[in-house]
Amino acid sequence: MDRRLCKSEDKGLFVEARYLQMTDLEIPYEIEQRNLRTLLLTEETAKETFTQQAAIIEKETEQIVGSSIISFNKPNNRLYKTILVIGHAKSLEIANRTTHVH
């Protein structure tokens, strides 16, 4: 309500305050404890959510790494075949050196 519209009987019911300073406000113990329990529950829920997300990410990473290892170990994999050929050639080279030395 605009103060210009106030009648004389309305005076004292409406106050315009730019700043309000409240001091020495007492919060009942029960309300404070309820607020703290709610805050604690909220934080525990957030912690559990982060823990679950971390477990999911870890599991997905293990699956990605595992599937990479499996695909690397497939015999039809070109890189795997190349490594086998190089390894076999190196083995033959070492074997030939040892037989020629004796």
Phi, psi and omega per residue, in radians:
M1 nan 2.394 3.120
D2 -1.297 2.385 -3.069
R3 -1.187 -0.355 3.100
R4 -1.243 -0.370 3.141
L5 -1.565 -0.063 -3.125
C6 -1.208 2.401 3.046
K7 -1.588 2.970 -3.118
S8 -1.112 -0.532 3.115
E9 -1.310 -0.299 3.108
D10 -1.482 -0.256 -3.061
K11 -1.034 2.408 3.140
G12 1.648 -0.207 3.132
L13 -1.573 -0.465 -3.100
F14 -2.082 2.355 -3.137
V15 -2.308 2.390 3.052
E16 -1.765 2.025 -3.102
A17 -2.175 2.182 3.111
R18 -1.399 -0.679 -3.114
Y19 -2.282 2.418 3.102
L20 -2.282 2.138 -3.131
Q21 -1.997 2.105 3.120
M22 -1.838 2.251 3.120
T23 -2.182 2.696 3.062
D24 0.944 0.951 3.121
L25 -1.586 2.172 -3.131
E26 -1.731 2.186 3.056
I27 -1.774 2.224 -3.141
P28 -1.020 2.528 -3.073
Y29 -0.966 -0.764 -3.102
E30 -1.079 -0.711 3.140
I31 -1.197 -0.718 3.119
E32 -1.102 -0.756 3.124
Q33 -1.133 -0.708 3.111
R34 -1.100 -0.725 3.115
N35 -1.114 -0.743 3.119
L36 -1.150 -0.700 3.090
R37 -1.092 -0.722 3.117
T38 -1.116 -0.760 3.114
L39 -1.096 -0.761 3.132
L40 -1.109 -0.766 3.119
L41 -1.085 -0.709 3.114
T42 -1.086 -0.770 -3.134
E43 -1.187 -0.698 3.113
E44 -1.134 -0.660 3.094
T45 -1.123 -0.757 3.112
A46 -1.097 -0.735 3.127
K47 -1.078 -0.787 -3.137
E48 -1.118 -0.691 3.107
T49 -1.076 -0.809 3.121
F50 -1.112 -0.684 3.121
T51 -1.101 -0.761 3.115
Q52 -1.138 -0.725 3.110
Q53 -1.100 -0.700 3.117
A54 -1.123 -0.703 3.120
A55 -1.125 -0.704 3.123
I56 -1.124 -0.797 -3.142
I57 -1.095 -0.733 3.126
E58 -1.092 -0.746 3.135
K59 -1.134 -0.767 3.115
E60 -1.088 -0.692 3.118
T61 -1.124 -0.748 3.099
E62 -1.061 -0.698 3.131
Q63 -1.161 -0.712 3.127
I64 -1.120 -0.813 3.136
V65 -1.123 -0.748 3.129
G66 -1.079 -0.750 -3.134
S67 -1.209 -0.541 3.074
S68 -1.159 -0.713 3.127
I69 -1.167 -0.732 3.131
I70 -1.096 -0.790 -3.133
S71 -1.178 -0.538 3.094
F72 -1.201 -0.592 -3.078
N73 -1.503 -0.045 3.133
K74 -1.169 2.330 -3.118
P75 -1.096 -0.450 -3.121
N76 -1.486 0.006 3.115
N77 -1.266 2.274 -3.076
R78 -1.065 -0.769 -3.140
L79 -1.109 -0.726 3.136
Y80 -1.068 -0.762 3.137
K81 -1.114 -0.718 3.134
T82 -1.091 -0.760 3.125
I83 -1.092 -0.702 3.116
L84 -1.110 -0.753 -3.134
V85 -1.116 -0.811 3.133
I86 -1.092 -0.759 3.121
G87 -1.077 -0.721 3.141
H88 -1.170 -0.759 3.131
A89 -1.089 -0.727 3.124
K90 -1.111 -0.709 3.112
S91 -1.081 -0.763 3.126
L92 -1.120 -0.711 3.131
E93 -1.073 -0.770 3.128
I94 -1.149 -0.731 3.136
A95 -1.113 -0.718 3.120
N96 -1.133 -0.699 3.118
R97 -1.085 -0.744 -3.102
T98 -1.206 -0.608 -3.136
T99 -1.293 -0.553 3.136
H100 -1.352 -0.428 -3.111
V101 -1.246 -0.703 -3.072
H102 -1.232 nan nan
